[in-house]
């Protein structure tokens, strides 16, 4: 996460090894109190925390500080919250300092731990936004965000074909800041109260150039995106998360704590949407937002050209690939990325179904749990054939015997796919929104060798 935030690990020096691989965007973001064995056994652990926190507040000029607990200190009953309150009081600091009792990793699930962190970030003191003159207060912030994003995308997208996706996410390249400001005023002019035309996107992929389509389409329809959460959001966006009217959320089941903070704490509304991968899920994403905000026709018009191009690409691909067998792996990933955890890891499934593939799910887990996995899939409304495998190293025979033409698996399964001579695409590597459809199909076509392949109706 970009932004001046500091993280203090209150525990033994070796616990800091978990963070040594973090080099960007701030190489000196992480600190440790480096508690010694003597300090731990004698219970003298408060002074090192107080000293470390004072130094961090004085020398790193953070906008927020997170203090993490460790197993050993939890076992000896240390109480960092008291130390934090004393240091903040003694220094007169206005910087929010939040304590997370992470000792022992009490929340063991990937989604649970991520949700805990996001709810903590959303609980940071919110930057003020007065009712009177709220439009004028929002405009400079939104212009700043748009220009920062526009510059980063221009730099990353130099030389790209603009027919694929525009490198200008919120403003036309021909618009100067003053003209863009006027467009923003127009977009917000119909709002009755702060945030009526401002939304947060939660669980939508935040990286890459393709996302610029969503920002442009929504903006052209009169919806201003205040932030894309959780990955990729700047610290200042977390501190303005409460000012939007609506949270557009992919798989609200991933965020019970975060949404409780936003809905009960800040009185915000939530709209659940599908992961916008492929044609039908992207269309549903835009349609649901348009219906909720009363902008259905405006959003339909804004997305029409993007949709037509995606429809043509899908229809062309279906004629060549219909009936080909695809293996889709589940329960193979260990990470905290929202789009990979969404809907039980099946956020991409519908995108493959609409392409005409004959799909089999390969579920990693103990074979004796096959019945439980089948019940879980049934609960999600999935009736596709399923096979359970115990470890990635048993995949090669499954892939070969299944006669699959392509596999969609976690990256560490690449060697097994190679042994089975099955082309493989890495899980959750599909680009989102309509503008992502053509690049996704191009990659799939290359894997399958479909470049010159043609087929009649009903036949590959």
Protein Blocks (a to p, Z undefined) as FASTA:
>chain_A
ZZjddddddddfklmmmmmmpmbfbfklpccekiafklmmnopamlmmmmmmmmmmmmno
pabdcddddfklmmnopafklmmmmmmmmnopabdcddddfehplalbfklmmmmmmmmm
mmpccddddfbhplmmmmmmmmmmmmmmmmmmmmmmgoiafklpccbfkbcfklcfklmm
mmmmmmmmmpcbghklgccdehiafedjklmmmmmmmmmnopacfbdcfehpafklmmmm
mmpmbdcdehjllmmmmmmmmmmmnopacddddddedjklmmmmmmmmmmmnopmmmmmm
mmmmmmmmmmmmmmmmmmmmgoiacdddehkbccfbfklmgghhpammmmmmmnopacdd
ddeddfklmmmmmmmmmmnopabdcdddfbfklmmmmmmmnopabdcddfklmmmmmmno
pacddehiacehjklmmmmmmmmmmmnopmmgccdehiZZ
